[in-house]
Amino acid sequence: MDVFVLNASTNLAFEPTNTGMEPPENAEAVAYIQEKIDLLRNRPSIQPSDDLYIVGDAADDQFIA
């Protein structure tokens, strides 16, 4: 799977070309990019969780719960 990273410093550039080739079908990629942009603009609110997460150092046998 390829990853497309967008952040605050991402620059996108587009340039028209003259060619007889058909452009690739990219509706899925455009929808993915739009979804990620929407998440950056409208961050979901933080919700409490009942799950227990264990935090620790992989080289250490001591864990904090």
All heavy atoms as TSV, in Angstrom:
chain	resi	resn	atom	element	x	y	z
A	1	MET	N	N	0.838	-1.178	0.000
A	1	MET	CA	C	0.000	0.000	0.000
A	1	MET	C	C	0.885	1.245	0.000
A	1	MET	O	O	1.817	1.357	0.777
A	1	MET	CB	C	-0.895	-0.004	1.234
A	1	MET	CG	C	-1.767	1.206	1.332
A	1	MET	SD	S	-2.853	1.047	2.772
A	1	MET	CE	C	-2.982	2.727	3.221
A	2	ASP	N	N	0.599	2.165	-0.865
A	2	ASP	CA	C	1.312	3.436	-0.905
A	2	ASP	C	C	0.691	4.401	0.094
A	2	ASP	O	O	-0.497	4.356	0.357
A	2	ASP	CB	C	1.244	4.053	-2.300
A	2	ASP	CG	C	1.999	3.211	-3.315
A	2	ASP	OD1	O	2.983	2.573	-2.922
A	2	ASP	OD2	O	1.601	3.193	-4.482
A	3	VAL	N	N	1.516	5.263	0.645
A	3	VAL	CA	C	1.053	6.241	1.620
A	3	VAL	C	C	1.270	7.635	1.049
A	3	VAL	O	O	2.328	7.927	0.506
A	3	VAL	CB	C	1.810	6.094	2.958
A	3	VAL	CG1	C	1.379	7.152	3.934
A	3	VAL	CG2	C	1.592	4.706	3.534
A	4	PHE	N	N	0.290	8.469	1.169
A	4	PHE	CA	C	0.348	9.850	0.705
A	4	PHE	C	C	0.223	10.731	1.931
A	4	PHE	O	O	-0.799	10.712	2.601
A	4	PHE	CB	C	-0.807	10.101	-0.278
A	4	PHE	CG	C	-0.699	11.382	-1.020
A	4	PHE	CD1	C	0.103	11.485	-2.135
A	4	PHE	CD2	C	-1.402	12.492	-0.612
A	4	PHE	CE1	C	0.200	12.665	-2.834
A	4	PHE	CE2	C	-1.323	13.679	-1.297
A	4	PHE	CZ	C	-0.510	13.760	-2.419
A	5	VAL	N	N	1.278	11.466	2.264
A	5	VAL	CA	C	1.310	12.242	3.500
A	5	VAL	C	C	1.013	13.709	3.218
A	5	VAL	O	O	1.631	14.317	2.354
A	5	VAL	CB	C	2.689	12.119	4.191
A	5	VAL	CG1	C	2.738	12.946	5.458
A	5	VAL	CG2	C	2.998	10.663	4.491
A	6	LEU	N	N	0.039	14.259	3.932
A	6	LEU	CA	C	-0.274	15.687	3.880
A	6	LEU	C	C	-0.088	16.264	5.268
A	6	LEU	O	O	-0.506	15.677	6.246
A	6	LEU	CB	C	-1.729	15.927	3.455
A	6	LEU	CG	C	-2.113	15.573	2.040
A	6	LEU	CD1	C	-3.607	15.795	1.832
A	6	LEU	CD2	C	-1.323	16.369	1.047
A	7	ASN	N	N	0.573	17.402	5.341
A	7	ASN	CA	C	0.660	18.108	6.611
A	7	ASN	C	C	0.659	19.605	6.321
A	7	ASN	O	O	0.458	20.023	5.184
A	7	ASN	CB	C	1.876	17.668	7.429
A	7	ASN	CG	C	3.188	17.989	6.750
A	7	ASN	OD1	O	3.304	18.920	5.964
A	7	ASN	ND2	N	4.210	17.206	7.063
A	8	ALA	N	N	0.893	20.407	7.337
A	8	ALA	CA	C	0.800	21.856	7.186
A	8	ALA	C	C	1.807	22.417	6.182
A	8	ALA	O	O	1.582	23.477	5.605
A	8	ALA	CB	C	0.981	22.530	8.536
A	9	SER	N	N	2.907	21.724	5.943
A	9	SER	CA	C	3.914	22.249	5.020
A	9	SER	C	C	3.926	21.534	3.670
A	9	SER	O	O	4.845	21.708	2.876
A	9	SER	CB	C	5.305	22.174	5.661
A	9	SER	OG	O	5.638	20.820	5.904
A	10	THR	N	N	2.907	20.746	3.385
A	10	THR	CA	C	2.830	20.045	2.106
A	10	THR	C	C	2.489	21.022	0.986
A	10	THR	O	O	1.566	21.819	1.107
A	10	THR	CB	C	1.757	18.941	2.159
A	10	THR	OG1	O	2.106	18.014	3.170
A	10	THR	CG2	C	1.635	18.224	0.835
A	11	ASN	N	N	3.259	20.957	-0.083
A	11	ASN	CA	C	2.994	21.767	-1.274
A	11	ASN	C	C	2.569	20.848	-2.410
A	11	ASN	O	O	3.229	19.847	-2.676
A	11	ASN	CB	C	4.243	22.548	-1.700
A	11	ASN	CG	C	4.626	23.592	-0.689
A	11	ASN	OD1	O	3.794	24.369	-0.264
A	11	ASN	ND2	N	5.883	23.606	-0.301
A	12	LEU	N	N	1.476	21.182	-3.050
A	12	LEU	CA	C	1.020	20.442	-4.216
A	12	LEU	C	C	1.061	21.373	-5.414
A	12	LEU	O	O	0.656	22.526	-5.328
A	12	LEU	CB	C	-0.418	19.936	-4.019
A	12	LEU	CG	C	-0.635	18.957	-2.873
A	12	LEU	CD1	C	-2.121	18.634	-2.743
A	12	LEU	CD2	C	0.159	17.692	-3.101
A	13	ALA	N	N	1.559	20.868	-6.537
A	13	ALA	CA	C	1.621	21.675	-7.756
A	13	ALA	C	C	1.013	20.880	-8.905
A	13	ALA	O	O	1.177	19.669	-8.990
A	13	ALA	CB	C	3.068	22.039	-8.075
A	14	PHE	N	N	0.311	21.574	-9.774
A	14	PHE	CA	C	-0.312	20.957	-10.932
A	14	PHE	C	C	0.073	21.757	-12.162
A	14	PHE	O	O	0.125	22.985	-12.120
A	14	PHE	CB	C	-1.848	20.952	-10.790
A	14	PHE	CG	C	-2.322	20.209	-9.579
A	14	PHE	CD1	C	-2.505	20.858	-8.369
A	14	PHE	CD2	C	-2.576	18.860	-9.652
A	14	PHE	CE1	C	-2.937	20.176	-7.256
A	14	PHE	CE2	C	-3.006	18.167	-8.532
A	14	PHE	CZ	C	-3.195	18.828	-7.341
A	15	GLU	N	N	0.324	21.043	-13.254
A	15	GLU	CA	C	0.673	21.722	-14.491
A	15	GLU	C	C	-0.045	21.016	-15.643
A	15	GLU	O	O	0.032	19.800	-15.777
A	15	GLU	CB	C	2.189	21.672	-14.701
A	15	GLU	CG	C	2.634	22.487	-15.882
A	15	GLU	CD	C	4.140	22.581	-15.958
A	15	GLU	OE1	O	4.789	22.639	-14.910
A	15	GLU	OE2	O	4.638	22.590	-17.097
A	16	PRO	N	N	-0.732	21.776	-16.482
A	16	PRO	CA	C	-1.425	21.153	-17.609
A	16	PRO	C	C	-0.429	20.660	-18.663
A	16	PRO	O	O	0.673	21.189	-18.787
A	16	PRO	CB	C	-2.299	22.280	-18.168
A	16	PRO	CG	C	-1.636	23.529	-17.718
A	16	PRO	CD	C	-0.943	23.216	-16.433
A	17	THR	N	N	-0.838	19.623	-19.380
A	17	THR	CA	C	-0.007	19.100	-20.469
A	17	THR	C	C	-0.871	18.890	-21.694
A	17	THR	O	O	-2.094	18.781	-21.612
A	17	THR	CB	C	0.644	17.765	-20.088
A	17	THR	OG1	O	-0.392	16.820	-19.829
A	17	THR	CG2	C	1.540	17.886	-18.885
A	18	ASN	N	N	-0.244	18.831	-22.828
A	18	ASN	CA	C	-0.921	18.514	-24.091
A	18	ASN	C	C	-0.528	17.099	-24.485
A	18	ASN	O	O	0.598	16.849	-24.888
A	18	ASN	CB	C	-0.517	19.497	-25.195
A	18	ASN	CG	C	-0.978	20.907	-24.903
A	18	ASN	OD1	O	-2.069	21.092	-24.389
A	18	ASN	ND2	N	-0.153	21.881	-25.198
A	19	THR	N	N	-1.476	16.177	-24.341
A	19	THR	CA	C	-1.209	14.785	-24.666
A	19	THR	C	C	-2.502	14.124	-25.113
A	19	THR	O	O	-3.593	14.581	-24.784
A	19	THR	CB	C	-0.609	14.037	-23.458
A	19	THR	OG1	O	-0.366	12.683	-23.837
A	19	THR	CG2	C	-1.547	14.046	-22.277
A	20	GLY	N	N	-2.361	13.059	-25.851
A	20	GLY	CA	C	-3.526	12.301	-26.302
A	20	GLY	C	C	-3.894	11.190	-25.328
A	20	GLY	O	O	-4.882	10.495	-25.532
A	21	MET	N	N	-3.112	11.037	-24.279
A	21	MET	CA	C	-3.373	9.970	-23.307
A	21	MET	C	C	-4.565	10.321	-22.427
A	21	MET	O	O	-4.798	11.476	-22.115
A	21	MET	CB	C	-2.146	9.757	-22.414
A	21	MET	CG	C	-0.939	9.225	-23.133
A	21	MET	SD	S	0.524	9.093	-22.064
A	21	MET	CE	C	-0.071	8.022	-20.782
A	22	GLU	N	N	-5.289	9.291	-22.029
A	22	GLU	CA	C	-6.397	9.467	-21.095
A	22	GLU	C	C	-5.816	9.601	-19.682
A	22	GLU	O	O	-4.896	8.864	-19.325
A	22	GLU	CB	C	-7.343	8.272	-21.143
A	22	GLU	CG	C	-8.177	8.206	-22.401
A	22	GLU	CD	C	-9.155	9.365	-22.501
A	22	GLU	OE1	O	-9.778	9.711	-21.472
A	22	GLU	OE2	O	-9.287	9.914	-23.596
A	23	PRO	N	N	-6.343	10.521	-18.883
A	23	PRO	CA	C	-5.844	10.634	-17.512
A	23	PRO	C	C	-6.241	9.403	-16.697
A	23	PRO	O	O	-7.248	8.754	-16.992
A	23	PRO	CB	C	-6.543	11.883	-16.978
A	23	PRO	CG	C	-7.735	12.061	-17.842
A	23	PRO	CD	C	-7.401	11.485	-19.178
A	24	PRO	N	N	-5.443	9.069	-15.690
A	24	PRO	CA	C	-5.786	7.892	-14.873
A	24	PRO	C	C	-7.053	8.150	-14.061
A	24	PRO	O	O	-7.372	9.286	-13.736
A	24	PRO	CB	C	-4.574	7.731	-13.956
A	24	PRO	CG	C	-3.966	9.092	-13.897
A	24	PRO	CD	C	-4.247	9.735	-15.235
A	25	GLU	N	N	-7.755	7.082	-13.767
A	25	GLU	CA	C	-8.936	7.174	-12.907
A	25	GLU	C	C	-8.437	7.350	-11.478
A	25	GLU	O	O	-7.737	6.499	-10.946
A	25	GLU	CB	C	-9.781	5.906	-13.015
A	25	GLU	CG	C	-11.014	5.892	-12.163
A	25	GLU	CD	C	-11.968	7.039	-12.462
A	25	GLU	OE1	O	-12.190	7.350	-13.636
A	25	GLU	OE2	O	-12.479	7.634	-11.490
A	26	ASN	N	N	-8.731	8.468	-10.873
A	26	ASN	CA	C	-8.200	8.727	-9.538
A	26	ASN	C	C	-9.268	9.171	-8.538
A	26	ASN	O	O	-8.954	9.831	-7.559
A	26	ASN	CB	C	-7.067	9.754	-9.614
A	26	ASN	CG	C	-7.519	11.054	-10.236
A	26	ASN	OD1	O	-8.699	11.251	-10.490
A	26	ASN	ND2	N	-6.591	11.953	-10.481
A	27	ALA	N	N	-10.501	8.795	-8.781
A	27	ALA	CA	C	-11.583	9.187	-7.873
A	27	ALA	C	C	-11.339	8.658	-6.460
A	27	ALA	O	O	-11.599	9.361	-5.474
A	27	ALA	CB	C	-12.922	8.683	-8.396
A	28	GLU	N	N	-10.807	7.450	-6.343
A	28	GLU	CA	C	-10.537	6.872	-5.022
A	28	GLU	C	C	-9.443	7.665	-4.301
A	28	GLU	O	O	-9.554	7.950	-3.109
A	28	GLU	CB	C	-10.115	5.413	-5.168
A	28	GLU	CG	C	-9.926	4.693	-3.858
A	28	GLU	CD	C	-9.578	3.228	-4.052
A	28	GLU	OE1	O	-9.972	2.628	-5.064
A	28	GLU	OE2	O	-8.907	2.688	-3.156
A	29	ALA	N	N	-8.396	8.038	-5.018
A	29	ALA	CA	C	-7.306	8.820	-4.417
A	29	ALA	C	C	-7.800	10.201	-4.005
A	29	ALA	O	O	-7.459	10.694	-2.921
A	29	ALA	CB	C	-6.142	8.947	-5.390
A	30	VAL	N	N	-8.616	10.827	-4.834
A	30	VAL	CA	C	-9.156	12.151	-4.505
A	30	VAL	C	C	-10.044	12.062	-3.269
A	30	VAL	O	O	-9.966	12.912	-2.375
A	30	VAL	CB	C	-9.918	12.747	-5.704
A	30	VAL	CG1	C	-10.683	13.993	-5.310
A	30	VAL	CG2	C	-8.959	13.038	-6.853
A	31	ALA	N	N	-10.866	11.047	-3.182
A	31	ALA	CA	C	-11.736	10.867	-2.015
A	31	ALA	C	C	-10.905	10.654	-0.751
A	31	ALA	O	O	-11.219	11.204	0.312
A	31	ALA	CB	C	-12.683	9.695	-2.225
A	32	TYR	N	N	-9.820	9.873	-0.854
A	32	TYR	CA	C	-8.937	9.630	0.284
A	32	TYR	C	C	-8.297	10.939	0.743
A	32	TYR	O	O	-8.277	11.236	1.936
A	32	TYR	CB	C	-7.864	8.611	-0.111
A	32	TYR	CG	C	-6.794	8.413	0.931
A	32	TYR	CD1	C	-7.013	7.578	2.016
A	32	TYR	CD2	C	-5.573	9.053	0.821
A	32	TYR	CE1	C	-6.036	7.397	2.982
A	32	TYR	CE2	C	-4.587	8.878	1.775
A	32	TYR	CZ	C	-4.817	8.041	2.849
A	32	TYR	OH	O	-3.847	7.873	3.794
A	33	ILE	N	N	-7.771	11.721	-0.199
A	33	ILE	CA	C	-7.136	12.990	0.138
A	33	ILE	C	C	-8.149	13.944	0.772
A	33	ILE	O	O	-7.854	14.606	1.774
A	33	ILE	CB	C	-6.484	13.620	-1.111
A	33	ILE	CG1	C	-5.296	12.763	-1.560
A	33	ILE	CG2	C	-6.046	15.055	-0.853
A	33	ILE	CD1	C	-4.763	13.134	-2.928
A	34	GLN	N	N	-9.348	14.007	0.214
A	34	GLN	CA	C	-10.381	14.884	0.767
A	34	GLN	C	C	-10.750	14.481	2.193
A	34	GLN	O	O	-10.932	15.328	3.064
A	34	GLN	CB	C	-11.624	14.871	-0.123
A	34	GLN	CG	C	-12.674	15.869	0.298
A	34	GLN	CD	C	-12.181	17.297	0.221
A	34	GLN	OE1	O	-11.680	17.722	-0.799
A	34	GLN	NE2	N	-12.311	18.037	1.304
A	35	GLU	N	N	-10.823	13.175	2.441
A	35	GLU	CA	C	-11.134	12.690	3.792
A	35	GLU	C	C	-10.048	13.120	4.784
A	35	GLU	O	O	-10.361	13.573	5.892
A	35	GLU	CB	C	-11.237	11.165	3.779
A	35	GLU	CG	C	-11.468	10.554	5.136
A	35	GLU	CD	C	-11.411	9.032	5.101
A	35	GLU	OE1	O	-11.436	8.441	4.005
A	35	GLU	OE2	O	-11.337	8.440	6.189
A	36	LYS	N	N	-8.782	13.003	4.384
A	36	LYS	CA	C	-7.684	13.394	5.274
A	36	LYS	C	C	-7.660	14.901	5.498
A	36	LYS	O	O	-7.380	15.363	6.609
A	36	LYS	CB	C	-6.341	12.918	4.716
A	36	LYS	CG	C	-6.236	11.413	4.601
A	36	LYS	CD	C	-6.525	10.745	5.937
A	36	LYS	CE	C	-6.506	9.246	5.822
A	36	LYS	NZ	N	-6.909	8.563	7.033
A	37	ILE	N	N	-7.955	15.679	4.484
A	37	ILE	CA	C	-8.032	17.136	4.638
A	37	ILE	C	C	-9.160	17.494	5.605
A	37	ILE	O	O	-8.992	18.340	6.486
A	37	ILE	CB	C	-8.235	17.830	3.276
A	37	ILE	CG1	C	-6.961	17.701	2.434
A	37	ILE	CG2	C	-8.618	19.290	3.458
A	37	ILE	CD1	C	-7.138	18.143	0.990
A	38	ASP	N	N	-10.305	16.844	5.458
A	38	ASP	CA	C	-11.433	17.096	6.353
A	38	ASP	C	C	-11.080	16.761	7.803
A	38	ASP	O	O	-11.476	17.472	8.737
A	38	ASP	CB	C	-12.664	16.297	5.927
A	38	ASP	CG	C	-13.271	16.802	4.626
A	38	ASP	OD1	O	-12.961	17.952	4.227
A	38	ASP	OD2	O	-14.039	16.048	4.000
A	39	LEU	N	N	-10.311	15.678	8.022
A	39	LEU	CA	C	-9.893	15.321	9.376
A	39	LEU	C	C	-8.945	16.369	9.960
A	39	LEU	O	O	-8.979	16.638	11.156
A	39	LEU	CB	C	-9.215	13.956	9.385
A	39	LEU	CG	C	-10.141	12.754	9.308
A	39	LEU	CD1	C	-9.336	11.465	9.155
A	39	LEU	CD2	C	-11.025	12.677	10.541
A	40	LEU	N	N	-8.095	16.960	9.124
A	40	LEU	CA	C	-7.200	18.011	9.602
A	40	LEU	C	C	-7.984	19.271	9.956
A	40	LEU	O	O	-7.671	19.950	10.929
A	40	LEU	CB	C	-6.146	18.341	8.548
A	40	LEU	CG	C	-5.054	17.298	8.344
A	40	LEU	CD1	C	-4.203	17.662	7.130
A	40	LEU	CD2	C	-4.193	17.175	9.580
A	41	ARG	N	N	-8.994	19.588	9.163
A	41	ARG	CA	C	-9.790	20.794	9.405
A	41	ARG	C	C	-10.781	20.620	10.543
A	41	ARG	O	O	-11.067	21.567	11.279
A	41	ARG	CB	C	-10.553	21.176	8.131
A	41	ARG	CG	C	-9.669	21.726	7.062
A	41	ARG	CD	C	-10.477	22.135	5.875
A	41	ARG	NE	N	-9.637	22.748	4.863
A	41	ARG	CZ	C	-9.984	22.912	3.608
A	41	ARG	NH1	N	-11.174	22.514	3.200
A	41	ARG	NH2	N	-9.160	23.475	2.754
A	42	ASN	N	N	-11.352	19.444	10.681
A	42	ASN	CA	C	-12.392	19.162	11.680
A	42	ASN	C	C	-11.983	17.949	12.500
A	42	ASN	O	O	-12.506	16.860	12.315
A	42	ASN	CB	C	-13.742	18.891	10.994
A	42	ASN	CG	C	-14.135	19.996	10.057
A	42	ASN	OD1	O	-14.207	21.141	10.452
A	42	ASN	ND2	N	-14.361	19.656	8.799
A	43	ARG	N	N	-11.061	18.161	13.404
A	43	ARG	CA	C	-10.565	17.050	14.217
A	43	ARG	C	C	-11.689	16.486	15.078
A	43	ARG	O	O	-12.465	17.238	15.662
A	43	ARG	CB	C	-9.425	17.521	15.098
A	43	ARG	CG	C	-8.207	17.920	14.306
A	43	ARG	CD	C	-7.060	18.274	15.230
A	43	ARG	NE	N	-5.918	18.697	14.466
A	43	ARG	CZ	C	-4.939	17.882	14.093
A	43	ARG	NH1	N	-4.988	16.625	14.440
A	43	ARG	NH2	N	-3.934	18.332	13.382
A	44	PRO	N	N	-11.743	15.140	15.175
A	44	PRO	CA	C	-12.761	14.536	16.036
A	44	PRO	C	C	-12.465	14.844	17.495
A	44	PRO	O	O	-11.317	14.986	17.893
A	44	PRO	CB	C	-12.635	13.040	15.748
A	44	PRO	CG	C	-11.320	12.859	15.086
A	44	PRO	CD	C	-10.938	14.169	14.477
A	45	SER	N	N	-13.520	14.967	18.288
A	45	SER	CA	C	-13.328	15.260	19.713
A	45	SER	C	C	-12.790	14.022	20.423
A	45	SER	O	O	-13.016	12.892	20.016
A	45	SER	CB	C	-14.639	15.710	20.346
A	45	SER	OG	O	-15.598	14.686	20.234
A	46	ILE	N	N	-12.075	14.250	21.500
A	46	ILE	CA	C	-11.506	13.159	22.286
A	46	ILE	C	C	-12.612	12.547	23.137
A	46	ILE	O	O	-13.382	13.254	23.788
A	46	ILE	CB	C	-10.366	13.680	23.174
A	46	ILE	CG1	C	-9.239	14.223	22.303
A	46	ILE	CG2	C	-9.873	12.595	24.114
A	46	ILE	CD1	C	-8.148	14.897	23.069
A	47	GLN	N	N	-12.670	11.230	23.132
A	47	GLN	CA	C	-13.672	10.503	23.892
A	47	GLN	C	C	-12.972	9.620	24.920
A	47	GLN	O	O	-11.922	9.049	24.631
A	47	GLN	CB	C	-14.517	9.629	22.955
A	47	GLN	CG	C	-15.256	10.407	21.890
A	47	GLN	CD	C	-16.305	11.326	22.486
A	47	GLN	OE1	O	-16.993	10.966	23.421
A	47	GLN	NE2	N	-16.412	12.528	21.956
A	48	PRO	N	N	-13.550	9.483	26.132
A	48	PRO	CA	C	-12.946	8.592	27.130
A	48	PRO	C	C	-13.039	7.141	26.671
A	48	PRO	O	O	-13.918	6.772	25.889
A	48	PRO	CB	C	-13.786	8.826	28.378
A	48	PRO	CG	C	-15.077	9.366	27.873
A	48	PRO	CD	C	-14.768	10.105	26.596
A	49	SER	N	N	-12.120	6.329	27.158
A	49	SER	CA	C	-12.094	4.924	26.791
A	49	SER	C	C	-12.046	4.067	28.050
A	49	SER	O	O	-11.430	4.433	29.040
A	49	SER	CB	C	-10.868	4.643	25.926
A	49	SER	OG	O	-10.755	3.264	25.677
A	50	ASP	N	N	-12.692	2.912	27.987
A	50	ASP	CA	C	-12.649	1.960	29.097
A	50	ASP	C	C	-11.497	0.978	28.936
A	50	ASP	O	O	-11.246	0.152	29.809
A	50	ASP	CB	C	-13.961	1.180	29.188
A	50	ASP	CG	C	-15.116	2.067	29.628
A	50	ASP	OD1	O	-14.858	3.059	30.338
A	50	ASP	OD2	O	-16.262	1.766	29.266
A	51	ASP	N	N	-10.777	1.053	27.806
A	51	ASP	CA	C	-9.666	0.147	27.544
A	51	ASP	C	C	-8.464	0.512	28.396
A	51	ASP	O	O	-8.212	1.677	28.682
A	51	ASP	CB	C	-9.269	0.183	26.072
A	51	ASP	CG	C	-10.379	-0.328	25.176
A	51	ASP	OD1	O	-11.188	-1.147	25.639
A	51	ASP	OD2	O	-10.424	0.092	24.004
A	52	LEU	N	N	-7.707	-0.484	28.809
A	52	LEU	CA	C	-6.494	-0.291	29.587
A	52	LEU	C	C	-5.302	-0.359	28.646
A	52	LEU	O	O	-5.150	-1.313	27.878
A	52	LEU	CB	C	-6.363	-1.367	30.662
A	52	LEU	CG	C	-5.061	-1.392	31.464
A	52	LEU	CD1	C	-4.928	-0.088	32.271
A	52	LEU	CD2	C	-4.997	-2.604	32.362
A	53	TYR	N	N	-4.461	0.644	28.670
A	53	TYR	CA	C	-3.263	0.666	27.844
A	53	TYR	C	C	-2.045	0.560	28.747
A	53	TYR	O	O	-1.951	1.253	29.764
A	53	TYR	CB	C	-3.196	1.957	27.029
A	53	TYR	CG	C	-4.307	2.058	26.021
A	53	TYR	CD1	C	-5.471	2.758	26.311
A	53	TYR	CD2	C	-4.208	1.415	24.796
A	53	TYR	CE1	C	-6.503	2.837	25.393
A	53	TYR	CE2	C	-5.239	1.488	23.867
A	53	TYR	CZ	C	-6.374	2.203	24.185
A	53	TYR	OH	O	-7.393	2.270	23.268
A	54	ILE	N	N	-1.121	-0.300	28.394
A	54	ILE	CA	C	0.105	-0.482	29.161
A	54	ILE	C	C	1.225	0.273	28.459
A	54	ILE	O	O	1.451	0.092	27.263
A	54	ILE	CB	C	0.454	-1.967	29.304
A	54	ILE	CG1	C	-0.665	-2.685	30.068
A	54	ILE	CG2	C	1.791	-2.136	30.008
A	54	ILE	CD1	C	-0.486	-4.171	30.174
A	55	VAL	N	N	1.899	1.121	29.219
A	55	VAL	CA	C	2.974	1.936	28.666
A	55	VAL	C	C	4.279	1.467	29.278
A	55	VAL	O	O	4.376	1.289	30.485
A	55	VAL	CB	C	2.756	3.434	28.990
A	55	VAL	CG1	C	3.874	4.272	28.436
A	55	VAL	CG2	C	1.401	3.885	28.473
A	56	GLY	N	N	5.289	1.275	28.452
A	56	GLY	CA	C	6.561	0.846	28.992
A	56	GLY	C	C	7.649	0.900	27.948
A	56	GLY	O	O	7.402	1.151	26.768
A	57	ASP	N	N	8.849	0.644	28.375
A	57	ASP	CA	C	10.012	0.616	27.507
A	57	ASP	C	C	10.214	-0.828	27.058
A	57	ASP	O	O	10.250	-1.740	27.890
A	57	ASP	CB	C	11.232	1.134	28.266
A	57	ASP	CG	C	12.451	1.274	27.392
A	57	ASP	OD1	O	12.446	0.733	26.268
A	57	ASP	OD2	O	13.405	1.932	27.827
A	58	ALA	N	N	10.385	-1.044	25.767
A	58	ALA	CA	C	10.521	-2.405	25.250
A	58	ALA	C	C	11.754	-3.107	25.814
A	58	ALA	O	O	11.783	-4.327	25.935
A	58	ALA	CB	C	10.589	-2.369	23.726
A	59	ALA	N	N	12.783	-2.349	26.199
A	59	ALA	CA	C	13.998	-2.950	26.751
A	59	ALA	C	C	13.906	-3.162	28.255
A	59	ALA	O	O	14.816	-3.689	28.868
A	59	ALA	CB	C	15.189	-2.046	26.425
A	60	ASP	N	N	12.810	-2.756	28.844
A	60	ASP	CA	C	12.666	-2.827	30.304
A	60	ASP	C	C	11.476	-3.720	30.635
A	60	ASP	O	O	10.460	-3.713	29.958
A	60	ASP	CB	C	12.431	-1.419	30.854
A	60	ASP	CG	C	12.511	-1.345	32.360
A	60	ASP	OD1	O	12.713	-2.409	33.013
A	60	ASP	OD2	O	12.372	-0.245	32.908
A	61	ASP	N	N	11.597	-4.504	31.693
A	61	ASP	CA	C	10.487	-5.357	32.102
A	61	ASP	C	C	9.503	-4.648	33.018
A	61	ASP	O	O	8.501	-5.209	33.424
A	61	ASP	CB	C	11.021	-6.603	32.818
A	61	ASP	CG	C	11.740	-7.539	31.872
A	61	ASP	OD1	O	11.486	-7.458	30.655
A	61	ASP	OD2	O	12.555	-8.354	32.343
A	62	GLN	N	N	9.796	-3.413	33.369
A	62	GLN	CA	C	8.910	-2.635	34.243
A	62	GLN	C	C	7.880	-1.895	33.389
A	62	GLN	O	O	8.224	-1.160	32.494
A	62	GLN	CB	C	9.727	-1.600	35.044
A	62	GLN	CG	C	10.786	-2.226	35.931
A	62	GLN	CD	C	10.165	-3.101	37.022
A	62	GLN	OE1	O	9.163	-2.700	37.614
A	62	GLN	NE2	N	10.767	-4.241	37.278
A	63	PHE	N	N	6.634	-2.111	33.668
A	63	PHE	CA	C	5.563	-1.485	32.916
A	63	PHE	C	C	4.716	-0.621	33.848
A	63	PHE	O	O	4.536	-0.963	35.004
A	63	PHE	CB	C	4.671	-2.504	32.219
A	63	PHE	CG	C	5.362	-3.214	31.087
A	63	PHE	CD1	C	5.905	-4.457	31.253
A	63	PHE	CD2	C	5.472	-2.602	29.852
A	63	PHE	CE1	C	6.537	-5.109	30.225
A	63	PHE	CE2	C	6.102	-3.236	28.808
A	63	PHE	CZ	C	6.646	-4.492	28.990
A	64	ILE	N	N	4.177	0.433	33.316
A	64	ILE	CA	C	3.260	1.303	34.055
A	64	ILE	C	C	1.880	1.083	33.483
A	64	ILE	O	O	1.681	1.184	32.273
A	64	ILE	CB	C	3.668	2.777	33.902
A	64	ILE	CG1	C	5.094	2.982	34.386
A	64	ILE	CG2	C	2.700	3.677	34.665
A	64	ILE	CD1	C	5.663	4.340	34.019
A	65	ALA	N	N	0.916	0.784	34.322
A	65	ALA	CA	C	-0.444	0.552	33.835
A	65	ALA	C	C	-1.333	1.694	34.275
A	65	ALA	O	O	-1.160	2.289	35.271
A	65	ALA	CB	C	-0.987	-0.763	34.358
